Amino acid sequence: MSAPVSRRLKAAIVGGGVIGGGWAARFLLNGWDVAVFDPDPDATRKINEVIANARIALPALYDKALPSEGTLTFHSDLADALADVDWVQESVPEQLELKHKVLGALSEAAPADAVIASSTSGFKPSELNAQGARAIVAHPFNPVYLLPLVELVGAAERTAPAAEILRSIGMFPLVLRKEIDAHIADRLLEAVWRESLWLVKDGVATTEEIDEAIRMGFGIRWAQMGLFETYRIAGGEAGMKHFMKQFGPALSWPWTKLMDVPEFTPELVDLIAGQSDAQSGHLSIRELERLRDDNIVGMVRALKRSGSGAAGVICAHEAALAAPKRREGLPVTACRQVPSSWTDYNGHMNETHYLEAASKATDRFMELIGADAAYVAGGKSYFTVESHVRYLEEVHAGDRITITSQVLNGAGKKLHLLHRIWRGDGTLAATIETLLLHTDLEARRACEPEAHVADALSKLAADHAALPAEGAGRFVGQRPTA
């Protein structure tokens, strides 16, 4: 009797605007089936455009391949969209009467064990559920498919399982201790937004100058440490107490207008809109989104080395991602998508990154034979002494590549590997032949590997000995054989 086939998890997205589209992309690219319900006749186009951007950006954060993409469907009937659903995400406009109507219908029609979540940026669960709905707040940040933060508000028995699901798709659920209007992050942003409106209205700064003040200074600091850690450092060796003592009195000075709201007159709206158009009106919204995504990917990837900020969430999610173990009798040592930053002016992967990909594969191979981080910390490792790359086929941004590693020689101090880079369509794109020497890190001299490493390597070498090794032993400029 065959084992039952487990179905893929399914999310329903109700409301397909910017936030709904981002949720659809986040679930879809993490292997969930996604059903979209939105009466807007342009919903299909808009969501597909958001997902097209996400297909480029989200995998670029990872050095492992994301799960195979789920199935995206669009529905005109709400019941069809909610059939067998595990998560329902409401992202309709911020009108409480509309949310009551929609969340009531979702609570009635969705399976009893499905999470029903609202993307609301301001309303509390008690307000959303005042007419009998059973929703929690799951407030994300744009772009939902890149930024990990989700503010969760609601009863613990509902937010706890929701948090586990969100972690499984690479997000960071922040569970609020109590419900409050606008949650946490938007209350902070509201303060900056109000003060910025006054600065523009009073002619102190333009929209562009305010944006420059953020992105050239404290915006970069906040991305990796936040507010309180940043100010702790500002206190010097004496720490936070010194900072509070030094700058605390400034809180009573008339520096801000946080308790005073500028009137949203047509003149103020025209002033801000005009400055914003002058600042970035030469770019379409899709171009601005791609620029934003590229910038976020670059900053988060830079933070992966230390695991700070949002990069810590990516590292944890990446470690949990499943990967194929073998291909054509060889261990798979890398499986990932090629980021746009790896491509050059010709539009294909730069030669530098073939070696980078191979070095990641070598690191993984070392883990397989026991020469892992603990082994290196103990004072032993393998050093690369020679490499030879054959570029066989073009590789482009967005291509999924798989790398296999074959042992050509594992005797004594030498580790001789042949990496093969396969494109997602099954084409062999490159081979990288690499010779490494086992080294004593303290003496900085070659030495014999420890017994458990030598044994694991010897076994793999024997397993790989009968496999073909086309391309191995070549040198630069060698003519191909007839």
Number of C-alpha atoms within 10 A of each C-alpha: 3 4 5 6 6 6 9 12 15 25 27 32 28 26 22 24 19 15 25 26 27 25 28 29 29 27 27 26 23 20 18 24 21 27 24 29 25 21 14 12 8 11 19 18 10 16 21 15 13 24 22 12 18 26 18 20 24 24 22 25 24 22 20 22 21 22 15 11 15 18 14 18 13 16 16 12 12 18 14 16 23 25 15 16 22 20 23 27 26 27 26 21 12 13 10 13 9 12 22 18 13 17 26 19 14 23 19 12 14 22 17 12 10 18 23 26 27 26 25 25 21 16 20 20 23 17 13 23 17 11 12 13 22 22 26 26 29 27 25 24 18 13 21 23 30 24 22 24 21 21 21 29 27 22 15 14 8 19 23 14 11 20 19 13 16 18 15 15 22 24 24 22 23 17 18 16 10 10 18 15 13 17 21 15 14 16 15 11 11 13 14 13 14 17 19 20 23 20 17 19 18 11 9 11 15 20 20 14 12 15 15 12 11 13 11 10 11 13 14 13 15 15 17 19 13 14 12 11 15 15 15 17 13 15 18 11 9 11 14 18 11 15 16 15 11 11 10 12 9 11 9 8 8 8 9 16 15 14 8 10 11 13 12 9 9 8 11 16 13 11 15 16 14 13 15 14 12 12 15 12 13 10 12 10 11 12 12 14 16 17 12 14 22 18 13 19 22 15 17 22 20 14 17 18 11 11 17 16 17 21 24 17 19 25 19 14 18 17 11 12 15 12 16 12 13 13 12 8 13 19 18 22 26 26 25 21 25 26 23 18 14 19 19 13 7 8 13 17 21 17 14 10 14 20 16 12 22 26 17 15 23 24 16 19 23 20 16 16 17 19 25 18 13 11 15 15 11 13 13 24 21 23 17 14 9 11 15 17 22 18 14 12 14 14 25 21 18 18 19 20 25 26 26 26 27 24 24 22 20 20 15 14 17 20 21 20 23 26 26 27 28 21 21 17 9 10 14 18 19 20 25 22 22 23 18 19 21 21 21 19 17 9 10 11 10 17 18 16 22 13 9 12 18 18 16 15 24 18 13 19 20 14 14 18 13 8 14 9 16 9 17 18 9 14 11 8 6 7 8 7 4 3
